[in-house]
Structure formats: structure tokens, C-alpha cells
Amino acid sequence: MERIKQALERARDQRTDPFAAQKRDVPYTRKRDHTPAAAPTEIVYTQTRQLEIDPGFLRANRVISSLNDPVSEPYKILRTKVLQRMRANNWRTLALTSPTEGCGKTLTAINLAISIAREANQTVLLVDLDMKRPQVQRYLTRDEMPGISDYLLKETPVPELLFNLKGIERLVVLPGHDSITHSSEMLSSPRMVNLMQEMKSRYPSRLILIDMPPVLACDDVLAFSPHLDAVLLVASDGETDRDDLTRAVGLLEKMNVLGITLNKSSARNYGYYY
């Protein structure tokens, strides 16, 4: 009877939880000293759409396509530094922005999310809140799917928006879809506030990465700052103007700036520095 009761409770939670995922323990072995090692956990998504990975499509878009992808190496360094700072401060929501357009913040957000999701026991929710120019899903799939704009303007249920890439089981993506001109007002709307509270409260151990528009282009990052624990600023080597970078840092002075990532760097043949 107890097992039946627990099964009913799990089913009820999955119906009401838009971010529901079922975790299934995988058999594990014991260490040589006969103490049990930590059991790996397999995540089985019950509501989230799962998409097949197209390695060629991802490579063409400069997205990490496999564990052996050389693109992954600089992101591992960035991942380690980001996780160290986030965990040290018990922070869970990190926005990625840039001073101006063209710095590569969206691609950095995607590859960082994939890299973090491949670390054992770390789950990630990647959210596209660059409402004027949502691009995240276009890097990951040829399909056009609903996203945040549909949730805000058409009241589309959250489970219909989320997707996971098969093979990267600890990553869930909440895409943007259509452009919204009055983005800062929508970011402050009760519906968006409720969604953010839901995302932050459901899984305390999950890291939420948010792709946001350039800080000098609009006030979206500042308007959404009460919901952010930290910000990572992405600059482009040889393209980001020093004055623009200084202005951007100044606008973010009241927020926890995790650091500045130098994108498109040719130094030592690495693409990203932290």
C-alpha cells in the first residue's frame, strides 16, 4: 500500500510541476574498501520534449556536439570558474549579457550550459530572455517551437515549451521564440515573476543560466536584476569598444558581476578567456 501511495504522489507532482522529471537510480558498484560509491542518477523526462541531436548542425553553429569536441576545452575552464563562484556564494541564477550586439553571448550561454550539464550531479536550465532577438533554439535545432513569448502572450503552458537534447540529460532549455518589443515591461509582469519563482523554487540544486540582451541596448537586464544572483559579461576581442565595456560595467555596478569573458580571442589559439 505504501508503494502505491508513493506512486500516486509522484504522479500528482508530475501533473502539477511544469518542470517535472523523474530520476531513476542506476545500479552501482562498491569501492575497494566495500563502502558504496555514489549512485549515478538517470533522468527520465515525463513532460519535457526530447530532441535528437544533429552533430553536424551543432558543429556548423559552433555548439559543443560531443565530449570529444575541441570546442569544449575552453568552456570547461569557464565552467569550473563559474561553478566555483556560484557554489561559494550559494547563487543559482546567472545571466549572460554583453555591452553591445555581436559579442557571442548567446553561443557562450549555450556552450557553457552544455558543459555544466555534463558535470556529474549538476542540472541546468537554460532560459532565453533576449526577448527582442531570441536565438537560443536556432543554434540547437532546425525545428521552430513555442517559447517564452507564447507563455507570456498566449498563455501556452510551460510543459509545451521546454525541451531536452538527447544525450545531454541534465540540460533543459526554455526557448524564446517570437520577438517582443516591450520586453522590459514583460520581464516585470506578474506572469513572468511567477514563472521565475517557479523555476527557482522547484529544484534547489539546479543552476539557471539566462541569456539576456546587451546591457547597453535596452534596460532588460536592469529591470530583471531583482531575480538574478549574478551576471557574466561577454566581450569580443578586437570588437568591443573599451568605453562601451566601461559603461556596461558601470551600469551593472549594483549587481554581482561574476567576471568578464573575452570571446573570439586568438591568443594561444583559445577561443574564450575568463
VOGU-3710 file (C-alpha; in Angstrom, 3 decimals, decimal comma):
1> merikqaler> 0,000/0,000/0,000  2,839/2,363/0,832  4,397/1,903/-2,631  1,061/2,611/-4,284  0,658/5,755/-2,202  4,142/6,978/-3,177  3,477/6,271/-6,859  0,240/8,264/-6,728  2,023/11,173/-5,062  4,740/11,168/-7,733
11> ardqrtdpfa> 2,136/11,138/-10,497  0,304/14,044/-8,895  3,519/16,075/-8,579  4,402/15,457/-12,221  0,988/16,681/-13,356  1,278/19,914/-11,393  5,014/20,563/-11,804  5,812/22,085/-15,231  9,474/21,234/-14,789  8,854/17,641/-13,691
21> aqkrdvpytr> 11,454/14,989/-14,406  11,684/11,521/-12,956  15,035/10,415/-11,548  15,857/6,744/-11,717  18,738/5,219/-9,807  21,219/3,240/-11,881  22,979/0,158/-10,417  26,354/0,956/-8,937  29,349/-0,890/-7,568  31,179/-0,738/-4,277
31> krdhtpaaap> 34,608/0,740/-3,741  37,537/-1,486/-2,836  37,050/-0,674/0,827  33,485/-2,027/0,416  31,853/1,345/1,021  29,200/2,144/-1,571  30,100/4,725/-4,199  27,620/7,460/-5,031  24,947/6,045/-7,269  24,637/7,799/-10,642
41> teivytqtrq> 21,183/9,050/-11,441  19,408/8,698/-14,764  16,883/11,404/-15,533  13,728/10,362/-17,350  11,679/13,291/-18,637  7,936/12,788/-18,309  6,679/16,057/-19,839  9,661/17,747/-21,450  10,052/17,250/-25,189  13,238/15,407/-26,156
51> leidpgflra> 15,033/16,299/-29,376  17,504/14,182/-31,288  20,954/15,764/-31,546  22,204/16,565/-35,050  26,011/16,706/-34,548  26,601/18,251/-37,972  24,056/21,002/-37,332  25,572/21,760/-33,928  29,128/21,849/-35,284  28,067/24,210/-38,067
61> nrvisslndp> 26,674/26,524/-35,379  29,829/26,187/-33,222  27,876/24,413/-30,485  29,567/21,642/-28,472  28,424/18,467/-30,206  30,224/15,711/-28,268  32,507/15,024/-25,336  35,488/14,961/-27,718  34,659/18,266/-29,382  37,761/20,529/-29,199
71> vsepykilrt> 35,425/23,486/-28,728  34,601/22,100/-25,282  38,040/22,643/-23,720  37,926/26,425/-23,065  34,350/26,054/-21,833  35,467/23,519/-19,246  37,772/26,166/-17,785  34,957/28,697/-17,795  32,581/26,110/-16,295  34,916/25,369/-13,384
81> kvlqrmrann> 35,408/29,029/-12,514  31,710/29,804/-12,807  30,656/26,859/-10,645  33,264/27,674/-8,006  31,976/31,224/-7,644  28,306/30,286/-7,807  28,621/27,497/-5,245  30,802/29,542/-2,905  28,082/32,191/-2,708  25,107/29,818/-2,884
91> wrtlaltspt> 23,976/31,543/-6,094  21,716/29,754/-8,578  20,641/32,249/-11,263  23,264/33,586/-13,662  22,528/35,961/-16,548  24,839/36,285/-19,534  24,913/39,644/-21,270  27,302/41,825/-23,258  27,927/45,534/-23,763  26,648/45,522/-27,368
101> egcgktltai> 25,451/43,114/-30,053  27,768/40,662/-31,779  29,873/39,630/-28,774  28,727/35,986/-28,852  26,853/35,944/-25,539  24,151/33,529/-26,774  26,642/30,966/-28,045  28,632/31,354/-24,835  25,470/30,745/-22,782  24,611/27,616/-24,783
111> nlaisiarea> 28,060/26,055/-24,665  28,510/26,920/-21,004  25,154/25,302/-20,212  26,103/22,138/-22,121  29,489/21,992/-20,406  27,950/22,399/-16,939  25,254/19,812/-17,673  27,934/17,251/-18,467  29,357/17,522/-14,968  28,035/14,731/-12,767
121> nqtvllvdld> 25,115/15,638/-10,495  24,656/19,163/-11,894  21,420/20,026/-13,702  20,958/23,169/-15,766  18,006/25,153/-17,065  18,946/27,424/-19,998  16,421/30,236/-20,453  16,270/32,585/-23,448  15,202/36,002/-22,163  16,685/38,016/-25,020
131> mkrpqvqryl> 13,114/38,799/-25,971  13,860/41,227/-28,773  16,187/38,767/-30,540  15,638/35,240/-29,192  18,246/32,969/-30,788  18,895/30,008/-28,484  16,717/27,398/-30,189  18,048/28,388/-33,638  21,503/27,250/-32,577  20,206/23,890/-31,350
141> trdempgisd> 17,516/22,701/-33,760  16,020/23,298/-37,190  12,534/22,977/-35,707  10,553/26,027/-34,700  8,952/25,573/-31,304  6,951/27,764/-28,917  8,773/29,600/-26,161  8,627/32,378/-23,576  6,727/34,701/-25,927  3,933/32,131/-26,210
151> yllketpvpe> 3,802/31,716/-22,436  3,558/35,479/-21,877  1,269/36,465/-24,746  -0,759/33,321/-25,463  -0,700/31,615/-22,039  0,847/28,464/-23,514  1,571/26,005/-20,669  5,216/25,709/-19,662  5,475/21,928/-20,356  4,784/22,668/-24,033
161> llfnlkgier> 7,797/24,999/-24,185  10,594/23,003/-22,573  12,903/20,681/-24,457  15,907/18,480/-23,756  18,648/17,367/-26,142  19,001/13,596/-26,039  22,417/12,642/-24,732  22,672/15,762/-22,541  20,206/14,554/-19,960  20,850/17,186/-17,286
171> lvvlpghdsi> 20,102/20,147/-19,588  16,621/21,584/-20,163  16,036/24,546/-22,489  13,280/27,143/-22,230  13,488/28,965/-25,603  12,281/32,428/-26,540  10,532/32,043/-29,940  8,952/35,309/-31,202  10,324/38,811/-30,671  8,659/41,025/-28,065
181> thssemlssp> 9,197/44,766/-28,458  8,040/45,809/-24,972  10,416/43,330/-23,370  11,345/45,106/-20,135  7,655/45,549/-19,260  7,033/41,860/-19,921  10,004/40,891/-17,748  8,374/42,764/-14,867  4,909/41,331/-15,460  3,258/39,143/-12,780
191> rmvnlmqemk> 3,237/36,178/-15,170  6,996/36,387/-15,700  7,643/36,918/-11,990  5,586/33,823/-11,160  7,479/31,772/-13,738  10,826/32,862/-12,330  9,770/31,998/-8,800  8,630/28,580/-10,023  11,935/27,932/-11,784  13,982/28,917/-8,742
201> srypsrlili> 11,944/27,054/-6,128  11,397/23,637/-7,722  14,943/22,252/-7,750  17,321/23,888/-5,247  20,393/22,250/-6,776  19,692/23,320/-10,359  21,644/26,152/-11,967  19,615/28,571/-14,087  21,519/30,219/-16,959  19,724/33,113/-18,638
211> dmppvlacdd> 20,649/34,587/-22,000  19,760/38,297/-21,859  20,118/41,186/-24,322  23,132/43,554/-24,409  23,156/45,826/-21,407  23,697/48,999/-23,480  20,917/48,138/-25,938  17,978/48,214/-23,511  17,080/48,174/-19,827  16,060/44,492/-19,690
221> vlafsphlda> 18,988/43,305/-17,548  18,484/46,127/-15,067  14,708/45,576/-14,965  15,213/41,864/-14,280  18,079/42,299/-11,801  15,964/41,538/-8,667  15,636/37,960/-9,932  19,335/37,449/-10,680  22,052/36,285/-8,332  24,926/37,171/-10,660
231> vllvasdget> 25,856/38,374/-14,141  28,585/37,221/-16,539  29,640/39,845/-19,072  30,774/38,686/-22,522  33,126/40,929/-24,519  34,528/40,364/-28,006  38,280/40,557/-28,568  39,113/43,316/-31,043  35,458/44,335/-31,404  34,175/45,510/-28,030
241> drddltravg> 34,976/49,170/-27,522  36,753/49,938/-24,253  34,363/52,776/-23,464  31,349/50,507/-24,089  32,801/47,906/-21,747  33,391/50,552/-19,069  29,832/51,847/-19,445  28,417/48,333/-19,226  30,352/47,543/-16,059  29,177/50,837/-14,590
251> llekmnvlgi> 25,523/50,010/-15,258  25,971/46,645/-13,548  27,808/48,056/-10,507  24,976/47,224/-8,095  24,815/43,613/-9,295  27,128/40,689/-8,620  29,329/40,667/-11,712  30,904/37,218/-11,823  33,526/38,268/-14,337  34,186/39,245/-17,946
261> tlnkssarny> 34,584/36,562/-20,600  36,748/37,517/-23,575  35,195/35,911/-26,629  36,774/35,362/-30,075  40,277/35,659/-28,642  43,093/34,410/-30,884  45,661/34,350/-28,092  47,251/30,910/-27,645  44,604/29,504/-30,028  41,920/29,580/-27,353
271> gyyy> 38,525/30,963/-28,157  37,416/32,085/-24,694  39,046/33,524/-21,610  37,604/34,253/-18,197
//
